[in-house]
Amino acid sequence: MKTIWNNKLNIKNVGEVVTLYGWVSKKRNLGGLIFIDLRDRSGIVQLVIRPENKYYELAETLKNEYVITVSGTVVERESKNEKMATGEIEVEVTELTLLNEALEPPFQITDNTNALEDTRLKYRYLDIRRGEIKEKLETRHKIMLAIRNFLNGEDFLEIETPILCKSTPEGARDYLVPSRVNKGTFYALPQSPQIFKQLLMVGGIEKYFQIAKCFRDEDLRADRQPEFTQVDIEMSFVTEDDVMGLTEKLIAHVFKEVKGVEISLPLQRMKYDDAIKNYGSDKPDLRFDMAIKDVTEAFKSTEIAFIKDALEKNGIINGIVVKDAADKYSRKEIDKCTDFVKTYKATGLIYLKKEAELTGSIAKLLTKEEKENIVDILHLEENDLVFLVVGDYNMVKTSLGALRCKLAKDLGLIKEDDYKLLWVTDFPTFEYSEEEGRFVACHHPFTAPKDEDIEKLLTNKSHCYSKAYDIVINGYEAGGGSIRIHDAKVQEKMFEALELTSDDIEQKFGFFVRALKYGTPPHGGLALGLDRLTMLLTNTENIRDVIAFPKTASASDLMSECPNKVSDDQLKELHIKIEK
């Protein structure tokens, strides 16, 4: 059995005889001396084989990715490599055994590979050999270990919940699993353990957690996968402050253990309405300023037709100031920004530059008073650049919120390993679905409304707020949760507000609603996205980098070639027929 990792060897081991195992990362023949970089999970150590060595001929036949074991003596290197952890030493080989040969890899197994991502995903088992991927998977392990240790110390029990569940399609589409035994019926894979963790509170567990697999059949993006992992936490007899307080201590513990970064507590809190108002997002990135400013007042008497028309329709005009950047943006660059905001349904983008006087797309149409008001409201200084969007509230906020993040990246305003964390609280209880023509739950139908808003559930849905909270890290929603409804009467009122019939409730949630009538304690919790948290702590924007065997953007696995067709016999067993 292997007893030592490559990267554990250093100058203190000189003179020791060691046995090492691993893969040939590189081989070089320099004047008769054969040097081999031997790679294992921990890293690389250099081997040297001299011409008089009886294994010399075997060493000459070795190729990249061959698996070998060697024994030899640790010696000090003449030419040291400060960039390697083992750069002060090498191992003079006395024994060498070839354990397995390897085909030529389809791409070079190095950290700075230029291989296409699809190629790397097809041969993911080779991609994992790269240090860059291994380090991310190791960080993921450290995060999970830190979470388990912390929650165990807080008296939580780790309990698994079912993977084959009942379909309750109130969020994303479910992944369905047909039942062979019960003809014509289906299980659903859990979008989260939401109902089960609440039932554990009914069952008197009081403190539960689970690192749970979840499944959602939804369109993908860089930070989303069809199957993902969340750290699920639920507690009884708690308030919003209790849940947030414990969670931020957990996050601070993870950052300290994994990154050595101290997080200052308590975290900043920001209401949902303020986050949208000032940053155009319910997950604001606070690593840079550039808050959204309302300049509607400056245009209250405007004669600029398209602005006047928008304001008469209860629209607004807002802007962001890019400090000292007017000379960095040509008309071509501004046109790119215009195209960008149009993807968020903005009709256009107004720009102004503070030079000797205001210049820009509408500068000649502005009155002297309007110019003075704009400069005063936005506190403009020489060489500042202003972008303005006019229209309805949601579109203006969303488009400017996205633009501020793009500008920060383009201008290099974000520093690596700079972390800004906050809570976004007081989320709306409902949001209106144009597709369904009704109000739907903003989070899920078990989220407790604010006490003062319970009476509004049926009469004023657009002004109801919840005991819900998200933890945001660097512009990503790293986790979210709420205090749950524990009173069966309030839960019934919530279902009524969501226009669910008695049959709907019984079919989707009947067993859960019954459970609420058997002495349910006040309870709440949240779920942290393990994949996203690992992304943030490994400085990648691609969720596939932190998952051992991820899916592509089309939810397929290029390595195992799934999803795939199954035989007619399998379909027949499941009582399923595929229509052409």
Salt bridges, closest charged atoms under 4 A:
ASP37 OD2 - ARG28 NH1 3.45
ASP40 OD2 - LYS2 NZ 2.88
GLU65 OE2 - ARG39 NH2 2.67
GLU65 OE1 - ARG129 NH1 2.79
GLU76 OE2 - LYS80 NZ 2.83
GLU92 OE2 - ARG50 NH2 2.84
GLU117 OE2 - ARG544 NE 3.00
ASP127 OD2 - ARG120 NH1 2.87
ASP127 OD2 - ARG124 NH1 2.84
ASP127 OD1 - ARG130 NE 2.67
GLU132 OE1 - ARG130 NH1 3.11
GLU138 OE2 - LYS142 NZ 3.75
GLU158 OE2 - ARG148 NH2 2.75
GLU170 OE2 - LYS508 NZ 3.44
GLU218 OE2 - ARG224 NE 3.54
ASP223 OD1 - ARG221 NE 2.75
ASP223 OD2 - ARG532 NE 3.48
GLU227 OE2 - LYS551 NZ 2.60
ASP232 OD1 - LYS197 NZ 2.89
GLU234 OE1 - LYS197 NZ 3.83
GLU234 OE1 - ARG484 NH2 2.90
GLU240 OE1 - LYS450 NZ 3.40
ASP241 OD1 - ARG269 NH1 2.68
GLU262 OE2 - LYS256 NZ 3.02
ASP282 OD1 - LYS283 NZ 3.79
ASP285 OD2 - ARG287 NH2 2.67
GLU297 OE2 - LYS300 NZ 3.03
GLU303 OE1 - LYS308 NZ 3.53
ASP309 OD2 - LYS313 NZ 3.30
GLU333 OE2 - LYS336 NZ 3.61
ASP335 OD1 - ARG331 NE 3.28
GLU381 OE1 - LYS323 NZ 3.15
ASP384 OD2 - LYS323 NZ 2.61
ASP410 OD2 - LYS406 NZ 3.06
ASP417 OD1 - LYS259 NZ 3.10
ASP426 OD2 - LYS450 NZ 3.29
GLU436 OE1 - ARG438 NH2 2.85
ASP451 OD1 - LYS467 NZ 2.87
ASP453 OD1 - LYS456 NZ 3.29
GLU455 OE1 - LYS493 NZ 3.89
ASP470 OD1 - HIS443 NE2 3.85
GLU506 OE2 - ARG514 NH1 3.09
ASP531 OD1 - ARG140 NH1 2.72
GLU541 OE2 - LYS409 NZ 3.54
GLU561 OE2 - LYS122 NZ 3.98
